[in-house]
Amino acid sequence: MASVRVGRARGWRAAGMVQEESQVELYDISGKLVGRHWTREGRIDVSGYPAGIYILQLRAGRRHDHVKLLINR
């Protein structure tokens, strides 16, 4: 499972997926897709999302993980 590091709800970083291009889909707690990002650095900007609980779906090559993310402002 990927680990997640968050800094003051401005950004998100997945450790271990840094070396390859990754797709990150962000879902709200109801399951609605609210964002889709591509990243090679394993980082996305979450500053535009309201406070709440989200599920991040991570895809990099054959790897596929889900991570819960709390944005608290």
BELBEL-V646185 format. One record per pair of residues at least 24 apart in sequence whose C-alpha atoms are under 6 Angstrom apart, sorted by the first residue. I is the first residue (numbers start at 1). J is the second residue. D is the distance in whole Angstrom. If there is no record, write none. Layout:
I,J,D
I,J,D
//
This chain:
9,71,6
10,46,5
10,47,5
11,44,6
11,45,4
11,46,5
12,43,5
12,44,5
13,42,5
13,43,4
14,42,5
17,42,6
18,42,5
22,59,5
22,60,4
23,58,6
23,59,5
24,57,6
24,58,5
25,56,6
25,57,5
26,55,6
26,56,5
27,54,6
27,55,5
28,54,5
29,53,6
29,54,6
//
